[in-house]
Amino acid sequence: MKETFHSGRNLLTPHGPERYPGLLVVKPGPAWEVFVIVPEDGATIVARGGEKVYAYETFDGGRADGFELRPGDQATVRRSGLPYALVEWRVERAQGEGSLAGAGLE
């Protein structure tokens, strides 16, 4: 199943940079318990599970969708430059609940 979201660009993740080769993954500060994935346009993230973007509203009326990824889901930044600095995400859900099968992550 494929879904489209208009959201913020960066995803929070409980997993460290070694789990996302080729992507910029940072820990904003020593007190942070999560990392932040900072993808470029066109980048695809193969989820380990628990990656998320929070929904929010801006003071001037913008609305960002929130979503959470499950193991094996694939999320691609399709385009940026949307109003309110949002990006378009295309999320393809993995086959089977909580499965990494088929994603090469077993």
Secondary structure, DSSP 8 states (H G I E B T S, - for coil): -EEEEEE-S-EEESS-GGGSTTSEEE--STT-SSEEEE--TT-EEE--S--EE--EE-TTS-EE--EE--TT-EEEEEEEEEGGGEEEEEEE--SSTT--TTTT--
